[in-house]
Structure formats: C-alpha cells, structure tokens
Amino acid sequence: MRRFVVALVLAVAVAPALSSCAAKIPERTVPDITSPVGMSRSVGRPNAGRLERGVQVRSFPGVVVVNPDQCWATDETAALLAVAIEETRRAFPDAHDLVLGDISSRDGGPIAPHRSHQSGRDVDLGFYYRGKPPGRMFIPATPTNFDVERTWYLIETMLLTERVQYIFIDNSVQRMLYEHVRQIYPPKRLESWFQYPRGPRAKAIIRHVPGHRDHLHVRFKCADDDDACQN
Ligand SMILES: [Zn+2]
C-alpha cells in the first residue's frame, strides 16, 4: 500500500518578507495530514493517459457531484480535494455546497468535452458565490456574485499543499483573486502563483485558459511514487 504525506505549510511563515505597509498574512491553522491510500495509478499524461484502480468521488458535506460516472480520481486527488474543501468549511461553516464537475471516467481515457481529464488528476470545481446559487451548474463569476474570500481560501489551501501542478482560471476571475491578496503576499509569491497581470505567457500555477470563467480546473501533480504517471 502506498502512502503519502501532505504537509500544509503555514502561510504565516512568509510574513517576515512583507514590506511594512502590507497587511499581515492571516495565520492558517491547517493540519499536517497523513493519508493511507490504496493502489491507484495515474498512467501517462492528462491528455493521453488512463486511470487504474481509481476511487469514485461521491457527494459529501460541502460538495455536490454532477456526474458520478465521470468522477473517478487517484487516491491522492480524492484526498487532497476532500482536505481542501473540509478545511474551507471549517473556516467558513456557512459556506454553500460546491459543484464538483468531471474528474475522470472509471478507467480514464478520453471523455467529452475534455482534452485532459484522462488520468484521475484533473478536477473541475465550481466557485463560491455570495448567496446560494441555484442548481448544480457552473455559473460565470462576476464582481457582483463572486465570493472571492471563500474561493481564495479554497485555492490557497490547495496551493499550500504544494501538490498542485496547475489551476486554470479565466483572467477576469484571476484579477478578482489577485486584487484580494495582492496586499497580503509578497510579489515573488504572487508571481509564482498568478499569471495575472503578466499575461498568458507568464509561468505560474494559476493560468488563463478560455472557458474557465464559471469554474476552476485544478491539476494535481503525480504522486511521488507513481512511476507510470507523467506530469
Ligand atoms: Zn477541466
């Protein structure tokens, strides 16, 4: 049985790098997490791969799954997702349920309408909104409806695991998130996280990909000991 450890780094650790005019980084009390995992394998690349012995992610408190048939994940992906959402709900007990879209099919491989989502590491996830959104659909985020504070907390938790390869989010939504945290984090940290405002060629984890104004797409890195997986 494989095991992995997700070490969530306290955000407060970067506080000394701040200039005196910056706001204090909120202290995050996120736990270290050690999760036993099964035997899942993410084989190949997200655009040309498959999933072996994945786990099916079902609706749980805080999450509504849209299509269970296309919600199969590696053990690590499922665990990281659960940790990020549970941590956000701990911080914001009144947060509404998140819409969880596609991950992968049971055995992976191509699924419409995606190019990736083939190897159990890609997750489509809705945003948090002000007020409870109707139904189980992704809704375009606007300055009026977007709950930037909760959505950022979720994203920040995932980033702090250091297990995220990419997060695809439309520039217009990146801008709202960036403006929310630009006074909090030092520029170097922001550059490593956000493509915004440097443009689509900049290297960063959070990248603009068209079609991601109503949800985010997070791709987790290969598990360290999954030899068949290609980042
Ligand atoms: Zn996606």
Boltz pocket constraint, residues with backbone or C-beta under 6 A from the ligand:
constraints:
  - pocket:
      binder: B
      contacts: [[A, 102], [A, 114], [A, 117], [A, 122], [A, 123], [A, 124], [A, 216], [A, 217]]
      max_distance: 6.0
